[in-house]
Amino acid sequence: MFIAREEIEGLMRDLLYVDAPPTGQIKLTDWARANAARLGVKYASELARHRNRSAPYANL
């Protein structure tokens, strides 16, 4: 997983902070542990996805 320069800049300026309780049901760390065997097995190009937004990730 990569983080974009714009996302880093937003984080450094506290622009990506929300003063609200989490809306998710599971912590990312818990989800990652539960799905560790599947993480990193397939690659999905975000650039390809942006070029063809109607195609599902699996077909890129």
N, CA, C and O atoms as a Tripos MOL2 file, in Angstrom:
@<TRIPOS>MOLECULE
protein
  240   239    60     0     0
PROTEIN
NO_CHARGES

@<TRIPOS>ATOM
      1 N           0.8410   -1.1770    0.0000 N.3       1 MET1
      2 CA          0.0000    0.0000    0.0000 C.3       1 MET1
      3 C           0.8860    1.2400    0.0000 C.2       1 MET1
      4 O           1.8550    1.3230    0.7530 O.2       1 MET1
      5 N           0.5540    2.1660   -0.8220 N.am      2 PHE2
      6 CA          1.3150    3.3990   -0.9170 C.3       2 PHE2
      7 C           0.4410    4.5640   -0.5030 C.2       2 PHE2
      8 O          -0.7820    4.5270   -0.6370 O.2       2 PHE2
      9 N           1.0810    5.5820   -0.0060 N.am      3 ILE3
     10 CA          0.3700    6.8090    0.3510 C.3       3 ILE3
     11 C           0.8650    7.9130   -0.5850 C.2       3 ILE3
     12 O           2.0690    8.0670   -0.7930 O.2       3 ILE3
     13 N          -0.0570    8.6670   -1.1370 N.am      4 ALA4
     14 CA          0.2700    9.7140   -2.0950 C.3       4 ALA4
     15 C           0.8730   10.9290   -1.3900 C.2       4 ALA4
     16 O           0.6310   11.1690   -0.2070 O.2       4 ALA4
     17 N           1.6480   11.6710   -2.1320 N.am      5 ARG5
     18 CA          2.2700   12.8910   -1.5910 C.3       5 ARG5
     19 C           1.2160   13.8330   -1.0270 C.2       5 ARG5
     20 O           1.4120   14.4290    0.0320 O.2       5 ARG5
     21 N           0.0880   13.9680   -1.7410 N.am      6 GLU6
     22 CA         -0.9800   14.8530   -1.2740 C.3       6 GLU6
     23 C          -1.5510   14.3810    0.0570 C.2       6 GLU6
     24 O          -1.9050   15.1990    0.9070 O.2       6 GLU6
     25 N          -1.6420   13.0640    0.2420 N.am      7 GLU7
     26 CA         -2.1450   12.5250    1.5010 C.3       7 GLU7
     27 C          -1.1680   12.8080    2.6380 C.2       7 GLU7
     28 O          -1.5880   13.1470    3.7440 O.2       7 GLU7
     29 N           0.1190   12.6720    2.3790 N.am      8 ILE8
     30 CA          1.1340   12.9860    3.3910 C.3       8 ILE8
     31 C           1.0570   14.4540    3.7710 C.2       8 ILE8
     32 O           1.0930   14.8010    4.9520 O.2       8 ILE8
     33 N           0.9510   15.3180    2.7640 N.am      9 GLU9
     34 CA          0.8580   16.7570    3.0400 C.3       9 GLU9
     35 C          -0.4030   17.0750    3.8480 C.2       9 GLU9
     36 O          -0.3620   17.8980    4.7630 O.2       9 GLU9
     37 N          -1.5170   16.4300    3.5170 N.am     10 GLY10
     38 CA         -2.7540   16.6380    4.2680 C.3      10 GLY10
     39 C          -2.6270   16.1720    5.7010 C.2      10 GLY10
     40 O          -3.1030   16.8400    6.6190 O.2      10 GLY10
     41 N          -1.9860   15.0230    5.9020 N.am     11 LEU11
     42 CA         -1.7700   14.5230    7.2570 C.3      11 LEU11
     43 C          -0.8860   15.4750    8.0540 C.2      11 LEU11
     44 O          -1.1470   15.7310    9.2300 O.2      11 LEU11
     45 N           0.1470   15.9940    7.4250 N.am     12 MET12
     46 CA          1.0680   16.8930    8.1190 C.3      12 MET12
     47 C           0.3960   18.2100    8.4860 C.2      12 MET12
     48 O           0.8100   18.8680    9.4410 O.2      12 MET12
     49 N          -0.6380   18.6040    7.7400 N.am     13 ARG13
     50 CA         -1.3650   19.8420    8.0320 C.3      13 ARG13
     51 C          -2.6470   19.5900    8.8290 C.2      13 ARG13
     52 O          -3.4630   20.4950    9.0070 O.2      13 ARG13
     53 N          -2.8190   18.3410    9.3110 N.am     14 ASP14
     54 CA         -4.0210   17.9590   10.0700 C.3      14 ASP14
     55 C          -5.3000   18.1790    9.2790 C.2      14 ASP14
     56 O          -6.3410   18.4700    9.8670 O.2      14 ASP14
     57 N          -5.2440   18.0450    7.9510 N.am     15 LEU15
     58 CA         -6.4280   18.2310    7.1230 C.3      15 LEU15
     59 C          -7.2640   16.9610    7.0170 C.2      15 LEU15
     60 O          -8.4230   17.0170    6.6080 O.2      15 LEU15
     61 N          -6.6920   15.8270    7.3800 N.am     16 LEU16
     62 CA         -7.4030   14.5690    7.2440 C.3      16 LEU16
     63 C          -7.9270   14.0650    8.5820 C.2      16 LEU16
     64 O          -8.2130   12.8780    8.7330 O.2      16 LEU16
     65 N          -8.0480   14.9380    9.5220 N.am     17 TYR17
     66 CA         -8.5250   14.5960   10.8550 C.3      17 TYR17
     67 C         -10.0190   14.9040   10.9490 C.2      17 TYR17
     68 O         -10.4720   15.9510   10.4870 O.2      17 TYR17
     69 N         -10.7730   13.9970   11.5430 N.am     18 VAL18
     70 CA        -12.2030   14.1930   11.7400 C.3      18 VAL18
     71 C         -12.4960   14.1020   13.2340 C.2      18 VAL18
     72 O         -12.1110   13.1390   13.8970 O.2      18 VAL18
     73 N         -13.1680   15.0940   13.7420 N.am     19 ASP19
     74 CA        -13.5300   15.1130   15.1570 C.3      19 ASP19
     75 C         -14.8890   14.4320   15.3360 C.2      19 ASP19
     76 O         -15.8880   15.0710   15.6680 O.2      19 ASP19
     77 N         -14.8940   13.1350   15.1110 N.am     20 ALA20
     78 CA        -16.1230   12.3480   15.2240 C.3      20 ALA20
     79 C         -15.7300   10.9210   15.6030 C.2      20 ALA20
     80 O         -14.6040   10.4940   15.3520 O.2      20 ALA20
     81 N         -16.6480   10.2030   16.1980 N.am     21 PRO21
     82 CA        -16.3350    8.8040   16.5300 C.3      21 PRO21
     83 C         -16.1870    7.9760   15.2530 C.2      21 PRO21
     84 O         -16.7690    8.3240   14.2260 O.2      21 PRO21
     85 N         -15.4210    6.8950   15.3010 N.am     22 PRO22
     86 CA        -15.2540    6.0400   14.1250 C.3      22 PRO22
     87 C         -16.5990    5.4760   13.6600 C.2      22 PRO22
     88 O         -17.4800    5.1930   14.4710 O.2      22 PRO22
     89 N         -16.7390    5.3180   12.3510 N.am     23 THR23
     90 CA        -17.9790    4.7720   11.8010 C.3      23 THR23
     91 C         -17.8500    3.2920   11.4690 C.2      23 THR23
     92 O         -18.8520    2.6190   11.2280 O.2      23 THR23
     93 N         -16.6200    2.7820   11.4550 N.am     24 GLY24
     94 CA        -16.4050    1.3770   11.1280 C.3      24 GLY24
     95 C         -16.7370    0.4470   12.2700 C.2      24 GLY24
     96 O         -16.8900    0.8730   13.4140 O.2      24 GLY24
     97 N         -16.8460   -0.8240   11.9490 N.am     25 GLN25
     98 CA        -17.1780   -1.8400   12.9370 C.3      25 GLN25
     99 C         -15.9470   -2.6140   13.4180 C.2      25 GLN25
    100 O         -16.0020   -3.2820   14.4510 O.2      25 GLN25
    101 N         -14.8340   -2.5270   12.6730 N.am     26 ILE26
    102 CA        -13.6370   -3.2920   13.0100 C.3      26 ILE26
    103 C         -12.4030   -2.4010   12.8260 C.2      26 ILE26
    104 O         -12.3420   -1.5880   11.9040 O.2      26 ILE26
    105 N         -11.4380   -2.5690   13.7080 N.am     27 LYS27
    106 CA        -10.1960   -1.8130   13.5910 C.3      27 LYS27
    107 C          -9.3820   -2.3440   12.4160 C.2      27 LYS27
    108 O          -9.3900   -3.5450   12.1460 O.2      27 LYS27
    109 N          -8.6850   -1.4590   11.7220 N.am     28 LEU28
    110 CA         -7.8700   -1.8680   10.5860 C.3      28 LEU28
    111 C          -6.8420   -2.9190   10.9870 C.2      28 LEU28
    112 O          -6.6110   -3.8680   10.2370 O.2      28 LEU28
    113 N          -6.2300   -2.7700   12.1390 N.am     29 THR29
    114 CA         -5.2260   -3.7440   12.5760 C.3      29 THR29
    115 C          -5.8480   -5.1190   12.7840 C.2      29 THR29
    116 O          -5.2270   -6.1310   12.4570 O.2      29 THR29
    117 N          -7.0610   -5.1740   13.3210 N.am     30 ASP30
    118 CA         -7.7460   -6.4580   13.5000 C.3      30 ASP30
    119 C          -8.0890   -7.0760   12.1450 C.2      30 ASP30
    120 O          -7.9170   -8.2790   11.9470 O.2      30 ASP30
    121 N          -8.5720   -6.2550   11.2150 N.am     31 TRP31
    122 CA         -8.9070   -6.7490    9.8860 C.3      31 TRP31
    123 C          -7.6500   -7.2720    9.1750 C.2      31 TRP31
    124 O          -7.6840   -8.3260    8.5390 O.2      31 TRP31
    125 N          -6.5510   -6.5300    9.2890 N.am     32 ALA32
    126 CA         -5.3040   -6.9410    8.6370 C.3      32 ALA32
    127 C          -4.8130   -8.2830    9.1880 C.2      32 ALA32
    128 O          -4.3670   -9.1410    8.4260 O.2      32 ALA32
    129 N          -4.8910   -8.4620   10.4830 N.am     33 ARG33
    130 CA         -4.4940   -9.7550   11.0730 C.3      33 ARG33
    131 C          -5.3730  -10.8850   10.5600 C.2      33 ARG33
    132 O          -4.8780  -11.9640   10.2340 O.2      33 ARG33
    133 N          -6.6700  -10.6390   10.4890 N.am     34 ALA34
    134 CA         -7.6040  -11.6690   10.0440 C.3      34 ALA34
    135 C          -7.4370  -12.0080    8.5610 C.2      34 ALA34
    136 O          -7.7790  -13.1130    8.1400 O.2      34 ALA34
    137 N          -6.9180  -11.0740    7.7700 N.am     35 ASN35
    138 CA         -6.7830  -11.2680    6.3270 C.3      35 ASN35
    139 C          -5.3250  -11.3090    5.8710 C.2      35 ASN35
    140 O          -5.0430  -11.1320    4.6860 O.2      35 ASN35
    141 N          -4.4200  -11.5360    6.7820 N.am     36 ALA36
    142 CA         -2.9880  -11.4840    6.4820 C.3      36 ALA36
    143 C          -2.5770  -12.4130    5.3470 C.2      36 ALA36
    144 O          -1.7060  -12.0580    4.5530 O.2      36 ALA36
    145 N          -3.1740  -13.5770    5.2540 N.am     37 ALA37
    146 CA         -2.8010  -14.5350    4.2060 C.3      37 ALA37
    147 C          -3.1700  -14.0370    2.8060 C.2      37 ALA37
    148 O          -2.5720  -14.4660    1.8190 O.2      37 ALA37
    149 N          -4.1480  -13.1360    2.7170 N.am     38 ARG38
    150 CA         -4.5830  -12.6240    1.4080 C.3      38 ARG38
    151 C          -3.9310  -11.2970    1.0360 C.2      38 ARG38
    152 O          -3.9150  -10.9240   -0.1370 O.2      38 ARG38
    153 N          -3.3960  -10.5880    2.0140 N.am     39 LEU39
    154 CA         -2.8250   -9.2660    1.7480 C.3      39 LEU39
    155 C          -1.5560   -9.3780    0.9170 C.2      39 LEU39
    156 O          -0.6750  -10.1850    1.2170 O.2      39 LEU39
    157 N          -1.4700   -8.5700   -0.1190 N.am     40 GLY40
    158 CA         -0.2760   -8.5360   -0.9550 C.3      40 GLY40
    159 C          -0.1860   -9.6410   -1.9870 C.2      40 GLY40
    160 O           0.8090   -9.7230   -2.7080 O.2      40 GLY40
    161 N          -1.1930  -10.4920   -2.0810 N.am     41 VAL41
    162 CA         -1.1670  -11.6020   -3.0310 C.3      41 VAL41
    163 C          -1.4780  -11.1180   -4.4510 C.2      41 VAL41
    164 O          -0.8740  -11.5940   -5.4120 O.2      41 VAL41
    165 N          -2.4160  -10.1750   -4.5870 N.am     42 LYS42
    166 CA         -2.7860   -9.6180   -5.8840 C.3      42 LYS42
    167 C          -2.4080   -8.1530   -5.9240 C.2      42 LYS42
    168 O          -2.3270   -7.4840   -4.8930 O.2      42 LYS42
    169 N          -2.1790   -7.6640   -7.1360 N.am     43 TYR43
    170 CA         -1.8620   -6.2530   -7.3350 C.3      43 TYR43
    171 C          -2.9600   -5.6060   -8.1510 C.2      43 TYR43
    172 O          -3.3610   -6.1370   -9.1860 O.2      43 TYR43
    173 N          -3.4450   -4.4770   -7.7030 N.am     44 ALA44
    174 CA         -4.4300   -3.6940   -8.4430 C.3      44 ALA44
    175 C          -3.8580   -2.3040   -8.6560 C.2      44 ALA44
    176 O          -3.5850   -1.5900   -7.6910 O.2      44 ALA44
    177 N          -3.6780   -1.9220   -9.8880 N.am     45 SER45
    178 CA         -3.1030   -0.6230  -10.2170 C.3      45 SER45
    179 C          -4.1420    0.4760  -10.0530 C.2      45 SER45
    180 O          -5.1740    0.4650  -10.7240 O.2      45 SER45
    181 N          -3.8760    1.4090   -9.1750 N.am     46 GLU46
    182 CA         -4.7750    2.5530   -9.0010 C.3      46 GLU46
    183 C          -4.7920    3.4090  -10.2590 C.2      46 GLU46
    184 O          -5.8340    3.9610  -10.6090 O.2      46 GLU46
    185 N          -3.6610    3.5310  -10.9430 N.am     47 LEU47
    186 CA         -3.6220    4.3160  -12.1740 C.3      47 LEU47
    187 C          -4.5190    3.6930  -13.2330 C.2      47 LEU47
    188 O          -5.2650    4.4040  -13.9070 O.2      47 LEU47
    189 N          -4.4570    2.3820  -13.3870 N.am     48 ALA48
    190 CA         -5.3260    1.7070  -14.3450 C.3      48 ALA48
    191 C          -6.7860    1.8680  -13.9390 C.2      48 ALA48
    192 O          -7.6550    2.0390  -14.7950 O.2      48 ALA48
    193 N          -7.0530    1.8140  -12.6630 N.am     49 ARG49
    194 CA         -8.4230    1.9600  -12.1710 C.3      49 ARG49
    195 C          -8.9690    3.3400  -12.5000 C.2      49 ARG49
    196 O         -10.1410    3.4710  -12.8560 O.2      49 ARG49
    197 N          -8.1390    4.3690  -12.3870 N.am     50 HIS50
    198 CA         -8.5910    5.7260  -12.6840 C.3      50 HIS50
    199 C          -8.8180    5.9200  -14.1800 C.2      50 HIS50
    200 O          -9.6380    6.7460  -14.5810 O.2      50 HIS50
    201 N          -8.1040    5.1740  -14.9960 N.am     51 ARG51
    202 CA         -8.2990    5.2720  -16.4490 C.3      51 ARG51
    203 C          -9.6010    4.6180  -16.8780 C.2      51 ARG51
    204 O         -10.2430    5.0740  -17.8240 O.2      51 ARG51
    205 N          -9.9950    3.5560  -16.1920 N.am     52 ASN52
    206 CA        -11.2090    2.8310  -16.5680 C.3      52 ASN52
    207 C         -12.0100    2.5360  -15.3060 C.2      52 ASN52
    208 O         -11.9150    1.4410  -14.7520 O.2      52 ASN52
    209 N         -12.7790    3.4820  -14.8620 N.am     53 ARG53
    210 CA        -13.5080    3.3480  -13.6070 C.3      53 ARG53
    211 C         -14.6530    2.3480  -13.6850 C.2      53 ARG53
    212 O         -15.1630    1.9200  -12.6490 O.2      53 ARG53
    213 N         -15.0640    1.9700  -14.8750 N.am     54 SER54
    214 CA        -16.1740    1.0240  -14.9800 C.3      54 SER54
    215 C         -15.7060   -0.4180  -14.8630 C.2      54 SER54
    216 O         -16.5260   -1.3070  -14.6350 O.2      54 SER54
    217 N         -14.3990   -0.6770  -15.0150 N.am     55 ALA55
    218 CA        -13.8700   -2.0450  -14.9160 C.3      55 ALA55
    219 C         -13.6300   -2.4050  -13.4630 C.2      55 ALA55
    220 O         -13.0860   -1.5960  -12.7110 O.2      55 ALA55
    221 N         -14.0200   -3.5960  -13.0540 N.am     56 PRO56
    222 CA        -13.7090   -4.0230  -11.6730 C.3      56 PRO56
    223 C         -12.2120   -4.2210  -11.4940 C.2      56 PRO56
    224 O         -11.5030   -4.4880  -12.4650 O.2      56 PRO56
    225 N         -11.7230   -4.0940  -10.2710 N.am     57 TYR57
    226 CA        -10.2970   -4.2340   -9.9980 C.3      57 TYR57
    227 C          -9.7520   -5.5710  -10.4940 C.2      57 TYR57
    228 O          -8.6350   -5.6180  -11.0080 O.2      57 TYR57
    229 N         -10.4990   -6.6440  -10.3540 N.am     58 ALA58
    230 CA        -10.0070   -7.9690  -10.7070 C.3      58 ALA58
    231 C          -9.6800   -8.0900  -12.1960 C.2      58 ALA58
    232 O          -8.8830   -8.9480  -12.5780 O.2      58 ALA58
    233 N         -10.2730   -7.2550  -13.0360 N.am     59 ASN59
    234 CA        -10.0310   -7.3690  -14.4790 C.3      59 ASN59
    235 C          -8.9580   -6.4340  -14.9870 C.2      59 ASN59
    236 O          -8.7500   -6.3670  -16.1980 O.2      59 ASN59
    237 N          -8.2790   -5.7230  -14.1440 N.am     60 LEU60
    238 CA         -7.2350   -4.7900  -14.5900 C.3      60 LEU60
    239 C          -5.9060   -5.4580  -14.6990 C.2      60 LEU60
    240 O          -4.9200   -4.8170  -15.0620 O.2      60 LEU60
@<TRIPOS>BOND
     1     1     2 1
     2     2     3 1
     3     3     4 2
     4     3     5 am
     5     5     6 1
     6     6     7 1
     7     7     8 2
     8     7     9 am
     9     9    10 1
    10    10    11 1
    11    11    12 2
    12    11    13 am
    13    13    14 1
    14    14    15 1
    15    15    16 2
    16    15    17 am
    17    17    18 1
    18    18    19 1
    19    19    20 2
    20    19    21 am
    21    21    22 1
    22    22    23 1
    23    23    24 2
    24    23    25 am
    25    25    26 1
    26    26    27 1
    27    27    28 2
    28    27    29 am
    29    29    30 1
    30    30    31 1
    31    31    32 2
    32    31    33 am
    33    33    34 1
    34    34    35 1
    35    35    36 2
    36    35    37 am
    37    37    38 1
    38    38    39 1
    39    39    40 2
    40    39    41 am
    41    41    42 1
    42    42    43 1
    43    43    44 2
    44    43    45 am
    45    45    46 1
    46    46    47 1
    47    47    48 2
    48    47    49 am
    49    49    50 1
    50    50    51 1
    51    51    52 2
    52    51    53 am
    53    53    54 1
    54    54    55 1
    55    55    56 2
    56    55    57 am
    57    57    58 1
    58    58    59 1
    59    59    60 2
    60    59    61 am
    61    61    62 1
    62    62    63 1
    63    63    64 2
    64    63    65 am
    65    65    66 1
    66    66    67 1
    67    67    68 2
    68    67    69 am
    69    69    70 1
    70    70    71 1
    71    71    72 2
    72    71    73 am
    73    73    74 1
    74    74    75 1
    75    75    76 2
    76    75    77 am
    77    77    78 1
    78    78    79 1
    79    79    80 2
    80    79    81 am
    81    81    82 1
    82    82    83 1
    83    83    84 2
    84    83    85 am
    85    85    86 1
    86    86    87 1
    87    87    88 2
    88    87    89 am
    89    89    90 1
    90    90    91 1
    91    91    92 2
    92    91    93 am
    93    93    94 1
    94    94    95 1
    95    95    96 2
    96    95    97 am
    97    97    98 1
    98    98    99 1
    99    99   100 2
   100    99   101 am
   101   101   102 1
   102   102   103 1
   103   103   104 2
   104   103   105 am
   105   105   106 1
   106   106   107 1
   107   107   108 2
   108   107   109 am
   109   109   110 1
   110   110   111 1
   111   111   112 2
   112   111   113 am
   113   113   114 1
   114   114   115 1
   115   115   116 2
   116   115   117 am
   117   117   118 1
   118   118   119 1
   119   119   120 2
   120   119   121 am
   121   121   122 1
   122   122   123 1
   123   123   124 2
   124   123   125 am
   125   125   126 1
   126   126   127 1
   127   127   128 2
   128   127   129 am
   129   129   130 1
   130   130   131 1
   131   131   132 2
   132   131   133 am
   133   133   134 1
   134   134   135 1
   135   135   136 2
   136   135   137 am
   137   137   138 1
   138   138   139 1
   139   139   140 2
   140   139   141 am
   141   141   142 1
   142   142   143 1
   143   143   144 2
   144   143   145 am
   145   145   146 1
   146   146   147 1
   147   147   148 2
   148   147   149 am
   149   149   150 1
   150   150   151 1
   151   151   152 2
   152   151   153 am
   153   153   154 1
   154   154   155 1
   155   155   156 2
   156   155   157 am
   157   157   158 1
   158   158   159 1
   159   159   160 2
   160   159   161 am
   161   161   162 1
   162   162   163 1
   163   163   164 2
   164   163   165 am
   165   165   166 1
   166   166   167 1
   167   167   168 2
   168   167   169 am
   169   169   170 1
   170   170   171 1
   171   171   172 2
   172   171   173 am
   173   173   174 1
   174   174   175 1
   175   175   176 2
   176   175   177 am
   177   177   178 1
   178   178   179 1
   179   179   180 2
   180   179   181 am
   181   181   182 1
   182   182   183 1
   183   183   184 2
   184   183   185 am
   185   185   186 1
   186   186   187 1
   187   187   188 2
   188   187   189 am
   189   189   190 1
   190   190   191 1
   191   191   192 2
   192   191   193 am
   193   193   194 1
   194   194   195 1
   195   195   196 2
   196   195   197 am
   197   197   198 1
   198   198   199 1
   199   199   200 2
   200   199   201 am
   201   201   202 1
   202   202   203 1
   203   203   204 2
   204   203   205 am
   205   205   206 1
   206   206   207 1
   207   207   208 2
   208   207   209 am
   209   209   210 1
   210   210   211 1
   211   211   212 2
   212   211   213 am
   213   213   214 1
   214   214   215 1
   215   215   216 2
   216   215   217 am
   217   217   218 1
   218   218   219 1
   219   219   220 2
   220   219   221 am
   221   221   222 1
   222   222   223 1
   223   223   224 2
   224   223   225 am
   225   225   226 1
   226   226   227 1
   227   227   228 2
   228   227   229 am
   229   229   230 1
   230   230   231 1
   231   231   232 2
   232   231   233 am
   233   233   234 1
   234   234   235 1
   235   235   236 2
   236   235   237 am
   237   237   238 1
   238   238   239 1
   239   239   240 2
@<TRIPOS>SUBSTRUCTURE
     1 MET1         2 RESIDUE 1 A MET
     2 PHE2         6 RESIDUE 1 A PHE
     3 ILE3        10 RESIDUE 1 A ILE
     4 ALA4        14 RESIDUE 1 A ALA
     5 ARG5        18 RESIDUE 1 A ARG
     6 GLU6        22 RESIDUE 1 A GLU
     7 GLU7        26 RESIDUE 1 A GLU
     8 ILE8        30 RESIDUE 1 A ILE
     9 GLU9        34 RESIDUE 1 A GLU
    10 GLY10       38 RESIDUE 1 A GLY
    11 LEU11       42 RESIDUE 1 A LEU
    12 MET12       46 RESIDUE 1 A MET
    13 ARG13       50 RESIDUE 1 A ARG
    14 ASP14       54 RESIDUE 1 A ASP
    15 LEU15       58 RESIDUE 1 A LEU
    16 LEU16       62 RESIDUE 1 A LEU
    17 TYR17       66 RESIDUE 1 A TYR
    18 VAL18       70 RESIDUE 1 A VAL
    19 ASP19       74 RESIDUE 1 A ASP
    20 ALA20       78 RESIDUE 1 A ALA
    21 PRO21       82 RESIDUE 1 A PRO
    22 PRO22       86 RESIDUE 1 A PRO
    23 THR23       90 RESIDUE 1 A THR
    24 GLY24       94 RESIDUE 1 A GLY
    25 GLN25       98 RESIDUE 1 A GLN
    26 ILE26      102 RESIDUE 1 A ILE
    27 LYS27      106 RESIDUE 1 A LYS
    28 LEU28      110 RESIDUE 1 A LEU
    29 THR29      114 RESIDUE 1 A THR
    30 ASP30      118 RESIDUE 1 A ASP
    31 TRP31      122 RESIDUE 1 A TRP
    32 ALA32      126 RESIDUE 1 A ALA
    33 ARG33      130 RESIDUE 1 A ARG
    34 ALA34      134 RESIDUE 1 A ALA
    35 ASN35      138 RESIDUE 1 A ASN
    36 ALA36      142 RESIDUE 1 A ALA
    37 ALA37      146 RESIDUE 1 A ALA
    38 ARG38      150 RESIDUE 1 A ARG
    39 LEU39      154 RESIDUE 1 A LEU
    40 GLY40      158 RESIDUE 1 A GLY
    41 VAL41      162 RESIDUE 1 A VAL
    42 LYS42      166 RESIDUE 1 A LYS
    43 TYR43      170 RESIDUE 1 A TYR
    44 ALA44      174 RESIDUE 1 A ALA
    45 SER45      178 RESIDUE 1 A SER
    46 GLU46      182 RESIDUE 1 A GLU
    47 LEU47      186 RESIDUE 1 A LEU
    48 ALA48      190 RESIDUE 1 A ALA
    49 ARG49      194 RESIDUE 1 A ARG
    50 HIS50      198 RESIDUE 1 A HIS
    51 ARG51      202 RESIDUE 1 A ARG
    52 ASN52      206 RESIDUE 1 A ASN
    53 ARG53      210 RESIDUE 1 A ARG
    54 SER54      214 RESIDUE 1 A SER
    55 ALA55      218 RESIDUE 1 A ALA
    56 PRO56      222 RESIDUE 1 A PRO
    57 TYR57      226 RESIDUE 1 A TYR
    58 ALA58      230 RESIDUE 1 A ALA
    59 ASN59      234 RESIDUE 1 A ASN
    60 LEU60      238 RESIDUE 1 A LEU
